[in-house]
Amino acid sequence: MAVYTEVSDAELAAFLGDYDIGEAQSFKGIAEGVENTNYVLTTDKGQYMVTLYEKRVDPRDLPFFLGLMDHLASRGIVCPRPIHGRDGNALRTLAGKPAAVTSFLQGMWPRRTTVQHCGPIGAALAGLHLAGRDFELKRPNALSVAGWRPLYEGCRGKVDAALEREIGAEIDFFEQNWPKDLPSGVIHADLFNDNVFFLNDRLSGLIDFYFACNDFLAYDVAICLNAWCFESDNAFNATKARALLQAYDKVRQLNDDERRLLPLLARGSALRFLLTRLYDWIHTPPDALVKRKDPNEYLMKLRFHRSAASLADYGL
């Protein structure tokens, strides 16, 4: 369930009065997603998405997110494009929450990922990285290494002691060994299968840019390896990884340092999602509307990357 804020007919009518997108014909909440409230809006001029930004999104970050989508769309990346009101602003208020209207993308996210999905993902991610090179706004990655220990501290004493020691040792390792000089730029940082649309086996759009930030480009690749290249039993599929990485390289080639450090970055990204999932598992009330995600999935992925001997384990 992802409709946290109900919108009255009067509130919607007043909100749409600031746009030139027609009169509402239907306004339906979307159950998918966990961060924000989303509605599909159909007017006599077309179909749109309306997003109300809830507590976990810092309003100060919204100009970055909306500006990035505008920027990427203008450079050919198929993503939601913010609709600007008559006054030129894309960010407004609806039902007391910051809100925006964006274009509507056709397609569905793949419930089961295959090798055929991984090539288009690699190419799309590389295209995003190139398109974001001249985006002027900056947003640091709050969920990089410096953000991992506070999450860990919030879980201590509430998990198995052996797991607590294992995670603590991982954080110690990364605080000493995280790279400092790799190609950087805008990254999506959350390009999981539910944030990518396909239409008739063709990638039709990238969505949910609300974790986007500035960080190592190869770290974004590592996140995708974790998100797309493991099977349901948490076995790593090197064929999927090869398809993703080769397609990425055709658009933007990873340099030697990025390739060499890819296992370490993948291990770090596994730790990041293990920590956020574990923190949410502990701190989300059992009766909350949000479905908690199993942290053990990323514990298994972390252990795979820690045991990887070379790039050959990743299909290279």
Secondary structure, DSSP 8 states (H G I E B T S, - for coil): ----S---HHHHHHHHTTSSS--EEEEEE----SSSEEEEEEETTEEEEEEE--TTS-GGGHHHHHHHHHHHHHTT--S--B---TTS-S-EEETTEEEEEEE----B--SS--HHHHHHHHHHHHHHHHHTTT-----B-TTSHHHHHHHHHTTTTSS-HHHHHHHHHHHHHHHHH--S-S-EEEE-S---GGGEEEETTEEEEE---TT-EEEEHHHHHHHHHHHHSB-TTS-B-HHHHHHHHHHHHHHS---HHHHHHHHHHHHHHHHHHHHHHHHHHHHS-TT-SS----THHHHHHHHHHHH--SGGGGT-
